[in-house]
Amino acid sequence: MTDILLIRHGETDWNVDKRLQGHIDIPLNEAGQRQVRALGEALAGEGIDAIFASDLQRAHATAQAVAEVAGLAVQTDAGLRERCYGAFEGLRHVDIEARYPEAYRVWKAREPDARYPAGERIAETMREFYERSVQAVERVLALGKYRKVAIVTHGGVLECLHHWASDSHFTQPRSFDIFNASVNRLQWDGQRVRIRSWGEIGHLDRETLDEVDR
Protein backbone atom coordinates (compact mmCIF):
# COMPACT_ATOMS: atom_id res chain seq x y z
CA MET A 1 0.00 0.00 0.00
CA THR A 2 1.37 3.41 -0.97
CA ASP A 3 -0.11 6.77 -0.05
CA ILE A 4 0.55 9.46 -2.65
CA LEU A 5 0.42 13.17 -1.86
CA LEU A 6 -0.01 14.99 -5.17
CA ILE A 7 0.92 18.65 -4.78
CA ARG A 8 0.58 21.47 -7.26
CA HIS A 9 3.37 24.06 -7.22
CA GLY A 10 2.91 27.42 -5.52
CA GLU A 11 1.68 30.51 -7.31
CA THR A 12 3.63 32.30 -10.04
CA ASP A 13 3.07 35.68 -11.66
CA TRP A 14 1.97 33.89 -14.81
CA ASN A 15 -0.72 32.04 -12.83
CA VAL A 16 -2.04 35.43 -11.75
CA ASP A 17 -1.86 36.77 -15.32
CA LYS A 18 -3.49 33.59 -16.71
CA ARG A 19 -0.60 32.87 -19.07
CA LEU A 20 0.14 29.32 -20.18
CA GLN A 21 3.47 28.34 -18.68
CA GLY A 22 3.95 24.86 -20.10
CA HIS A 23 7.68 24.12 -20.20
CA ILE A 24 8.71 27.75 -19.67
CA ASP A 25 10.58 27.88 -16.37
CA ILE A 26 8.77 30.52 -14.32
CA PRO A 27 9.67 31.04 -10.62
CA LEU A 28 7.31 31.30 -7.68
CA ASN A 29 6.13 34.81 -6.82
CA GLU A 30 5.99 36.19 -3.27
CA ALA A 31 2.55 34.68 -2.63
CA GLY A 32 3.81 31.34 -3.93
CA GLN A 33 6.77 31.46 -1.58
CA ARG A 34 4.42 32.04 1.35
CA GLN A 35 2.23 29.17 0.18
CA VAL A 36 5.07 26.67 0.03
CA ARG A 37 6.38 27.64 3.45
CA ALA A 38 2.91 27.00 4.85
CA LEU A 39 2.76 23.74 2.91
CA GLY A 40 6.05 22.54 4.34
CA GLU A 41 4.91 23.30 7.88
CA ALA A 42 1.57 21.56 7.31
CA LEU A 43 3.24 18.36 6.06
CA ALA A 44 5.95 18.24 8.71
CA GLY A 45 4.27 15.40 10.60
CA GLU A 46 3.11 13.36 7.61
CA GLY A 47 5.93 10.82 7.70
CA ILE A 48 6.77 11.22 4.03
CA ASP A 49 9.36 8.68 2.82
CA ALA A 50 10.35 10.33 -0.47
CA ILE A 51 9.69 13.49 -2.48
CA PHE A 52 9.60 13.60 -6.27
CA ALA A 53 9.18 16.73 -8.36
CA SER A 54 9.14 18.16 -11.83
CA ASP A 55 12.47 19.74 -12.74
CA LEU A 56 10.84 23.11 -13.49
CA GLN A 57 11.71 25.56 -10.75
CA ARG A 58 8.18 26.40 -9.67
CA ALA A 59 7.62 22.74 -8.77
CA HIS A 60 11.13 22.04 -7.52
CA ALA A 61 11.09 25.04 -5.15
CA THR A 62 7.73 23.87 -3.80
CA ALA A 63 9.12 20.37 -3.24
CA GLN A 64 12.21 21.80 -1.57
CA ALA A 65 10.07 23.57 1.03
CA VAL A 66 8.53 20.23 1.97
CA ALA A 67 11.86 18.39 1.78
CA GLU A 68 13.66 20.76 4.13
CA VAL A 69 11.11 20.19 6.89
CA ALA A 70 11.03 16.43 6.29
CA GLY A 71 14.81 16.08 6.11
CA LEU A 72 14.70 14.56 2.62
CA ALA A 73 16.27 15.25 -0.76
CA VAL A 74 14.11 16.12 -3.76
CA GLN A 75 14.26 13.58 -6.58
CA THR A 76 13.53 15.20 -9.94
CA ASP A 77 11.76 13.67 -12.93
CA ALA A 78 11.16 15.66 -16.12
CA GLY A 79 8.23 13.34 -16.76
CA LEU A 80 6.34 15.33 -14.13
CA ARG A 81 6.57 18.56 -16.15
CA GLU A 82 3.52 20.50 -17.27
CA ARG A 83 2.23 19.82 -20.76
CA CYS A 84 4.23 21.37 -23.58
CA TYR A 85 1.91 23.72 -25.45
CA GLY A 86 4.25 24.77 -28.27
CA ALA A 87 3.45 28.26 -29.57
CA PHE A 88 0.70 28.71 -26.95
CA GLU A 89 3.26 29.02 -24.16
CA GLY A 90 3.60 32.50 -22.72
CA LEU A 91 0.22 33.60 -24.07
CA ARG A 92 -3.11 34.29 -22.39
CA HIS A 93 -6.22 32.54 -23.62
CA VAL A 94 -7.47 35.65 -25.43
CA ASP A 95 -4.11 35.97 -27.22
CA ILE A 96 -4.18 32.34 -28.30
CA GLU A 97 -7.68 32.73 -29.69
CA ALA A 98 -6.64 35.82 -31.65
CA ARG A 99 -3.41 34.39 -33.08
CA TYR A 100 -4.40 30.77 -33.61
CA PRO A 101 -8.21 30.66 -33.90
CA GLU A 102 -8.45 27.15 -35.37
CA ALA A 103 -5.91 25.67 -32.98
CA TYR A 104 -7.72 27.40 -30.13
CA ARG A 105 -11.01 25.78 -31.18
CA VAL A 106 -9.35 22.37 -31.28
CA TRP A 107 -7.78 22.95 -27.86
CA LYS A 108 -11.11 23.88 -26.29
CA ALA A 109 -12.75 20.88 -27.97
CA ARG A 110 -10.20 18.68 -26.13
CA GLU A 111 -9.33 16.69 -29.22
CA PRO A 112 -6.96 14.00 -27.92
CA ASP A 113 -4.52 13.75 -30.83
CA ALA A 114 -4.38 17.38 -31.95
CA ARG A 115 -0.96 19.00 -31.97
CA TYR A 116 -0.88 22.79 -31.63
CA PRO A 117 1.52 25.01 -33.59
CA ALA A 118 5.16 24.66 -32.59
CA GLY A 119 7.02 27.38 -30.74
CA GLU A 120 10.48 26.93 -29.25
CA ARG A 121 9.35 23.37 -28.53
CA ILE A 122 7.05 20.88 -30.25
CA ALA A 123 3.65 20.72 -28.54
CA GLU A 124 2.43 17.49 -26.98
CA THR A 125 -0.95 16.06 -27.82
CA MET A 126 -3.38 15.53 -24.97
CA ARG A 127 -2.94 11.77 -25.29
CA GLU A 128 0.86 12.00 -25.17
CA PHE A 129 0.70 14.22 -22.12
CA TYR A 130 -1.74 11.96 -20.28
CA GLU A 131 0.39 8.88 -20.92
CA ARG A 132 3.57 10.68 -19.82
CA SER A 133 1.94 11.91 -16.60
CA VAL A 134 0.62 8.50 -15.60
CA GLN A 135 3.88 6.77 -16.49
CA ALA A 136 5.84 9.17 -14.27
CA VAL A 137 3.77 8.14 -11.24
CA GLU A 138 3.86 4.47 -12.22
CA ARG A 139 7.68 4.68 -12.19
CA VAL A 140 7.58 5.83 -8.57
CA LEU A 141 5.13 3.09 -7.59
CA ALA A 142 7.18 0.44 -9.40
CA LEU A 143 10.06 1.11 -7.01
CA GLY A 144 7.92 -0.62 -4.39
CA LYS A 145 9.82 0.77 -1.42
CA TYR A 146 7.81 3.74 -0.17
CA ARG A 147 4.86 3.84 2.21
CA LYS A 148 4.10 7.50 1.60
CA VAL A 149 5.44 9.70 -1.20
CA ALA A 150 4.95 13.35 -2.13
CA ILE A 151 4.87 14.18 -5.83
CA VAL A 152 5.10 17.89 -6.65
CA THR A 153 3.98 18.77 -10.13
CA HIS A 154 1.69 20.98 -12.21
CA GLY A 155 -2.02 21.59 -12.72
CA GLY A 156 -2.24 19.74 -16.02
CA VAL A 157 -0.52 16.68 -14.58
CA LEU A 158 -2.89 16.71 -11.62
CA GLU A 159 -5.83 16.79 -14.00
CA CYS A 160 -4.48 13.74 -15.84
CA LEU A 161 -3.91 11.86 -12.59
CA HIS A 162 -7.40 12.66 -11.31
CA HIS A 163 -8.83 11.12 -14.48
CA TRP A 164 -6.53 8.11 -14.08
CA ALA A 165 -7.50 7.53 -10.45
CA SER A 166 -11.22 8.07 -11.01
CA ASP A 167 -11.24 5.90 -14.17
CA SER A 168 -12.67 8.72 -16.28
CA HIS A 169 -11.49 9.49 -19.79
CA PHE A 170 -8.80 12.16 -20.04
CA THR A 171 -10.75 14.09 -22.68
CA GLN A 172 -13.62 14.78 -20.29
CA PRO A 173 -13.88 18.41 -19.15
CA ARG A 174 -12.53 19.01 -15.67
CA SER A 175 -15.17 19.22 -12.92
CA PHE A 176 -12.82 19.54 -9.94
CA ASP A 177 -10.59 22.27 -8.53
CA ILE A 178 -6.81 22.42 -8.76
CA PHE A 179 -5.32 24.99 -6.40
CA ASN A 180 -1.76 26.21 -6.07
CA ALA A 181 0.08 24.43 -3.22
CA SER A 182 -2.90 22.13 -2.61
CA VAL A 183 -2.57 18.58 -1.31
CA ASN A 184 -4.43 15.84 -3.16
CA ARG A 185 -4.30 12.31 -1.72
CA LEU A 186 -4.31 9.06 -3.67
CA GLN A 187 -3.78 5.50 -2.45
CA TRP A 188 -2.24 2.63 -4.42
CA ASP A 189 -3.09 -0.89 -3.26
CA GLY A 190 -0.76 -2.67 -5.64
CA GLN A 191 -3.34 -3.06 -8.38
CA ARG A 192 -5.27 0.17 -8.69
CA VAL A 193 -5.20 3.72 -7.46
CA ARG A 194 -8.06 5.61 -5.84
CA ILE A 195 -8.66 9.15 -4.65
CA ARG A 196 -8.80 9.55 -0.87
CA SER A 197 -9.23 13.34 -0.79
CA TRP A 198 -8.81 16.22 -3.21
CA GLY A 199 -8.02 19.91 -2.96
CA GLU A 200 -6.81 20.23 0.63
CA ILE A 201 -6.06 23.92 1.18
CA GLY A 202 -6.67 24.42 4.90
CA HIS A 203 -3.01 25.33 5.35
CA LEU A 204 -3.28 28.34 3.03
CA ASP A 205 -4.60 31.86 3.45
CA ARG A 206 -7.62 32.44 1.25
CA GLU A 207 -6.06 35.46 -0.48
CA THR A 208 -3.15 33.37 -1.79
CA LEU A 209 -5.26 30.79 -3.63
CA ASP A 210 -5.28 30.59 -7.41
CA GLU A 211 -7.49 28.17 -9.32
CA VAL A 212 -6.61 26.78 -12.70
CA ASP A 213 -9.00 28.12 -15.36
CA ARG A 214 -11.76 25.65 -16.09
N, C-alpha and C positions, 0 to 999 in steps of 0.2 A: 504494500500500500504506500503510495506517495502522495503527499499533499503538495499542491502547486499554488504558489502565490503569484498570480499574474499582475504586474504593476505597469501602469502607463507612466511615461516620463513626466517630470514637472513642466510647468508652463514655460513657453518661449514667447518672444515678441511676435513671431509669425503665427502662433496660435491666436493671439489677441487680434492680429490683423487679418485672420482667416486666409492666410497664404498656405498653399500646399508646400510642405517641406520635402517630402519624399526622401531622397538620399542626400539632399543638401544638409550640411552639418551645422545646424543652428544651435547656439548655446541656450541654457536656461536664462530667463530674465530674473529680476529680483524677486518677484512673486514665486517663481519656480524654485528658486533657492530656498525660500522660506518653506515652501511645500515639502521639499525633500528632507529638510531638517526635521520637520514635524513627522514625516513618514518614518525616518530612521528611529526616532524616539518611540513611535507607536509600535514598531516591530521589534524593539529591543528584547522583549521577553518571548518571542515566538519560537525560539529554538530552531532557527533556520540552519540547515546543514551545508548549503551551497547557494551561491548567487551567480546567475548567468545574465548577460545583458547584450543588447545590440552594441556594436562598436561606435555608433554615432554618439557624439558627446552629450546630447540632451538625455539619452538613456543611460549612458555610462556614468555620468555625474549623479544621476538619480540612484543608480545601483551603488555607487561609492558611498553615498550617505547612509545607506542601509548596512553596507559591508563594514564601515568603520565602527558602528555600534555593535555589530555582531562579531567582530574580530575575524572577518573572513576576507579573502581576496575575490575580486570580481573576475569571472571567467567570461570572455567576450566571444560572441558568435555573430558573424555578419549575416547569418541566416535569419536573425531576429530583427533585421532592419525593416523600416517602413517600406511600403511599396514604392518602386521606382515609377514615376509618372512621366518620364521623358520631358517634353517641352512644357508640360503643365507646371512643372516645379518652379516655385518662386512666384506664381501668379495667384490672384484671388479668383473665386468662381466667376465673377462678372467679367474679368479679363479673359478667362479661358473661353467663355461663351462668345465674347466679341472676336477673339482671334481665331478660334477653331470651332466654329458653330457645329459642324457635323460631328467632329470628335467629341464635343461637349454633349451632344444628344446621345451618342453611343455610350459615353461614360455614365450619364444619368439613367440610361436604360439598363445598365449593369450587364452588358453583353459579355459573357465569360471569356471569349477568345479575341476580343478586340484589342488592338495595340495602338496606342495613341501616338501622335507625332513624336519623333525623337528630338531630344535636346542635346545636352552634353552627354547624356546616357540614353540607352535604348529602353523604352518603357516596357514594363512587365504587363502581361495580360492578367486579368483577375484570377484565372485558373492557375497560372504559374505562381502568382503571389500566394494564393491559398495553399497550394501544395508545399511551397517553400516554408511557410509559416508553421504548418503542421509538422513537417519533417524536422524543423529545428527543435520543437518540443519533444518529438519522438526520440531524437538523439539523446536528449537529457534523460528521458525515462529508460532508454535502452542501457544506460550505464548501470542501472539496478542497484545503486549503492546509497541512495539518499531517501530519508524519511520525509523531509520537508525541504523544498527548494523555492527560491524566489527567482522569477524570470522578469526582467525589466525590459520593456519593449515599447511599442508604438500603438497608436489607436487603431490603425488598419490591421495590424497583427492581432490585436485583441478581438477585433470583429471576426476575423477568420477563426480564431480559437473558440469563440463563443458558438459559432455555427458548428464547428467540429464537435464540441462537447454536448451540444443540444441536439445533434443529429439533424440539423436543418441545412438546406442547401445554401452554399456560399453566395449565390446570386440573389437570395431573398433580401429585401430592404431591411435595414437595421431597425429594430424596435426596442433597443435597450441603450442605456447611457454608457458613455465612456469618458470618465473624467480624468484630468491631469492628476497624477500622483495618487490615483485610486488603487485599492487592493481588491482583487477579484480572485476568488478561491475555487480551484478545481481539485478533484481527487481521482487518482488513477488506481484501479484495483488489480492491475496486471493484465486486464483484458479490454477494459473500456474506461473512458474518462467521463466524469459528470460534474456539473456545476454545483458547488455547495453554497456559495453566496456571490453576489455581483455588486460592484459599485460601492464598496465601503469607503466612505469619505469623512467619517466622524472625527478623524484626526486633523482635518483641515478647517481653516476659517472659511466661511461662506464666500467672502469677497475674493478669495484666491482661486475659486473653481472656474474651470473652462471646459465646456462640453464640446465634443466633436460635432461639427455640423451634421444634421441628419440628412 
